[in-house]
Amino acid sequence: MMDLADKSVGFILSAISLSIFTYYTFWVIILPFVDSDHFAHKYFLDRKLAIIIPVLAGVALVSFLCIFIGLVMIKSKKKSS
């Protein structure tokens, strides 16, 4: 039973990741070559956000990792004392 739940979660996470990757690829690589009056432009955000969003996500990820590692180091230091 648990194996099926793990597979379902893995499939959902893979589907979400693939859809985000596909959207971002079209947004950054293909959309600049499409005419600006094409209907496809209304489904995508401004191009400036194509840089800002990943940078902010990266900063948040690195911050979270630093905080996590710091907390683990503090807890392990308390255990060894």
SULKA-V931922 format. One record per backbone hydrogen bond with DSSP energy under -0.5 kcal/mol. CO is the residue of the C=O (numbers start at 1). NH is the residue of the N-H. Records with the same first field share a line. If there is no record, write none. Layout:
CO=NH ; NH
This chain:
1=5
2=6
3=7
4=8
5=9
6=10
7=11
8=12
9=13
10=14
11=15
12=16
13=17
14=18
15=19
16=20
17=21
18=22
19=23
20=24
21=25
22=26
23=27
24=28
25=29 ; 30
26=31
30=33
31=34
35=38
38=41
39=42
40=43
41=44
46=49
47=50
48=51 ; 52
49=53
51=55
52=56
53=57
54=58
55=59
56=60
57=61
58=62
59=63
60=64
61=65
62=66
63=67
64=68
65=69
66=70
67=71
68=72
69=73
70=74
71=75
72=76
73=77
74=78
75=79
76=80
77=81
